[in-house]
């Protein structure tokens, strides 16, 4: 546009030199001067606009102040050009948003994990209550004696409360056992959702997989003992469990609870060892597992379920391949005796 105005000004008749035979009109001369002045102003304006466009097309020009969060692009409308503004995010803003999201996740994830564990704890408590109810039904059908924990344990060791096997080298089959008619052969009830085993499915160490991480009070409920005058016990039979009428405090006598055994890593184990062996008087390795946020689910002989915190564990022994304390194994109760296990 500026070049065109220069051409117009260059060819315009401005004085006598062009037509010496025609006298100049004073009015025409003034008009031409006015036109040259206006055209000159237009040229300067066009040059300024062209320089502004060049600056906008070169964002790295020093001294240029521009909004980093906006992009301008020309858009024709009618006879002029209107610039459209497009909004966006800067890198700093995106980093701030990502940081806020990460902070919220760090705050919420522990709460979410705790909520999930509480849900698994509720399922576990329901499973234990149903297993205890199955044991009560078994007692009603078998002269008011609870199911045996391990029939002929020292001689053959082929029958346990959660299943049977044909040879000692085989794992127990959960589709057969004294409680199967009452809880079904699938074994869904005999499976704690919080039990985590780091061994493969077919490992020989998992011969009690079908107990699902639940232990039975074998020492006092899963067999019949007789107390001597000296305060010791002797075995009457392990083919039947304790008689229901002999339990003096059902609300304070353990029937089932979360259990595990430490054999390098945790494995399923179907018995709850008391503070002291009733036949020998020595302290066993603990098998009560405090897997629910450092607590264990317990179902008592009256059928109610609650949670207990660990109050005692023991140092690693030669029989244990690992540290019981670090693997959340131990006992609960404030008194170091068998009062939560025995029938007294």
N, C-alpha and C positions, 0 to 999 in steps of 0.2 A: 504493500500500500504506500509506503514511503517512497519507493522508487517511482511509482506512478505519479505521485504529486510532484516530484522533481521534474519529470518530463513535461507535465502541464505547465509548470512555472517557466521552464526553459523555452517553450515555444510561444508563450504568451507575448503579444505586442505590448511593449512597455514605453516606447518613446518615439522621437522623430526619426531615429536612425533606420527604422524599418520602412516608414513611408514619409520620406522627406517632403513630398508634394502635398501631404495632408496635414494641416495644423492640428496640434494636440488639443483635445478637449480637456479643460481643467477638471470637469466632473469625472471623465473617463480615467484620467490619471489617478485621481483619488481612489476610484473604485478598484483599479488594478493594484494599487498599493495595499488597500485593505484586504484584497484577495491574497496577495503575497504574504501579508502578515498572518492571516488565518491559516493559510496553507503551511507556513513555517511552524505555527503552533501545533498543527496536526502532525507534521513530520516528527517533531520532538516527542509528542505523545506516543506515536507509533513506535519510535525507537525505544522509549522507556518501557512500553509493553513488551517489546521483543526481548529486551534485557531481562525483564522479570520472568518471562517464560523460560529463558535460558537458565536462570538461577534455579527455578523450580525443577528443571530437568536434571540438574547437577546437585544432588543432595550433600556432597562432600565439600562444597565451597565453604571456606572459613568464614565465620561471622554469621552464618545463616542460622536463624532461630526457627525451628519448625517443630511441630508436635509429633513425637515419635509414635504416638498411638493413633495417628490419623494419616490416611492416604488421600490424596486429591487426584481426581481425574477429570479432564474436561468433557463436557457433554453439550452438544449443540442444542439450542432451543430458539426457534425463530431466526432472527438475524444476528444474535449474539452468542456468547459462550458462557455457560453457567458451570461452576465447579461443584461437583458432588462430593460430600464428605462421607467416608466409610469408616465406622468405628471398629476397633480391634483391641487386643490385649498386648501389653508389653511383656518382655521376658521377665522383668522384675515382678510384675503382677502375677504371672503364671507360677513363678517360683514361690511366691507368698501363698497362693492357693494350694499348691502341692504340699507345702510345709504344714499348713493348717490341717489338711486331710490326714497327713501322717501323724500329727499330734493327736487328732481325734481317735485314730485307729489305735495308737499306743495306749490311750486312756480306756477305750471301750473293749479291746480284745481280752484283757484279763477278766472283765466282768462277763463277757460272753462265754469264755471258757468255764468260769465258775457256774454260770447258769446251766451250761450243758452238763457239767458234772453233777449238779443238783438233780437234773432230770434223770441221769443214769442212776443216781443213788436211790431215787424214788422207785425206779423199775427194779433195782436190786432188792429193795425192801419188800416189794410186792412178791417177787420170786421166793424169797425166804419165807414169807407168810404162807404161801401156797404149799411149799415143801413141808412146813410144820403141820399144816392142816392135813396133808396126805399122811403124815406120820400118825396123827391122831386117828384118822380113819383106819389106818392099818392096825392100831392098837385096839380099836373097837371090834375089829374082825379077828383078833388074835389074842383073846383072853386078857385084854387090857395091858399087853406088853408092847412096847415100842419095837420098831423094826431093828434087827441086828445090824451093827455097823460093819462087821467082818466075821463071817462064819468060818470056823476052823482056821483062824488067822495064822497061828504058829505052825500048823500041820500042812495045810494046803494053800491057803490064801487065794482062793478062786472066786469068792463071793464077797461083795461089798454092797453097801446100801444103794449105790448108784449104778451097779452093773455086775456082770459075771464074765468069766473067761474059762477056756478049756485047759490052758496051760499057763504056767507062771511067766513064760516069756512073751505072752500075748498081752495086748492092752485090754482093758475091761470094755465090754460091750454094753452100752447104755440102753439098748433095747430090751434088756432083761435085767430084773432086779426086784427087790421086794416092794419098792414104791412105784414101779412102772404102771400097775393097774390103776393108780390114783392120779398120777400126773402125766401119763402118756409116754410113748416111746420116743417122741421126737427130741426131747431134751431141751426145748426152748426155755423151760422154767429153770433148768439146772445150768444156767449160763449167766454169769454176772457181766453186764455190759461194760464195766470198768476194768475187767481183768485183761491185762496185756501180757502176752507171751511172745518172747523173741526167738522162739525155736520153730523150726518148720513143722508142718502138720503131722508128718509121719515120723517124727523123732521118737526114739525108744524111751526117752525121758518123760514123754507125755502119755504114759500108760493109764493115767487117771483123768484124761481129758474130759470124760463125760460127767465128772462131778462139777465142772463149770466154774471152779473157784470157790465152791462152798464146802465147808467142813462140818462134820458131825461130832458131837460130844461122845466119842466112842468110849472113853474111859469109864463114864458113869451112866450114860443113857443108852448107848449102843450095845451093852452087855449087862450081865447080872453079876454083881460083886456082893460079897458078904464081909462085914466088918468084924474083926476079932476083938477080943477083950483088951488086947494091948493097943488098939487103935489102928492096926494095919488092915489091909484088905487081902482077900483071896478070891480067885475067880470061881464062880459057880458054873456059868455057862456063857458062851458067846454065840449060841444059836438062837437066842432071844434077847430082846432089849429089856431095859428096866421096866418094872411094873409101875403103872401110873400112880397107884396108891402109895408108893414108897417115896414119892417126891414131896417133901414137906413144904418147900417154898417154890412153887412153880414159877412165880413172877421173878425170882432171883436165881433160877437155874438155867444155864445155857443149853439150848438144843442145837441150833445151827448158827454159823456166822461166816463171814468172809475169811478165806484161808488161802495159803500158798506155801510152797516149800522152796527153799533156796538150794539149787544144785548148779552152782556157777551162775545161773540166771533163774528167775522165778518160774516155777512150773505149778500145775494144778495139784492140789493135795486135798484128800477127802476127810481128814480128821483134824479136830481141834485139840492140841496138846494142852493139858492143864499146867498149873505152876509146878506140880511135882507128880511124878508117876505114882499112882496109888499102890502098885504092887512092889515097887522098889524104893520109893522115897527120894529118888534123884530128880534133878531138874532137867527136863527135856529141852530141846531147841524149840523156840516159839514158832507157831504156824498160823496164828491169827494175823490177818493182813489188813492193815489200816490204809486202804487204797482210795477211800472217798474223802479227798481233802484232809488227809491225816486222821481219818476216822474210819470205823468199821461198823457195818450193819450187823445187828444181833437179833435173832428171834428166840424168845424165851419159852419155857415149857407151858406157860399159860397162853401162848399165841401172840403176844404183843411184840412189836418190833421197835427198836430204838437204835441210836448211834452211841458209840463209846469211843473215848479218846485213849490213846496208849499211855500207860503209866509206868511200864517196865519192859525192858528187853534184856538181852544178855550179850556177852562178848562172843566173838567168833570162836567156834570149837573145831576140833579135828573132824567131826562128823559133817559140819557145814562147810560148803564151798562158797564162802562169801560172808559178808557182814550183815546179820539180821537187822541191826538198827538202821543202817543206811538203806535197807530195802523195805522199811516200814513194817517190820514184823515184831511182834511182842505180845504183851498182855495188857488188859485193863483191870481196874479195881485198885482200891487203896491198900488192901491187906494182902500180904504175900503168902497166901495159902490157897486151898482148892475150894473155898466156900461158894464160888460162883459156878463150880462144875459139879460138885458132889450132891447127894440127895438130902443132906442134912439141913 
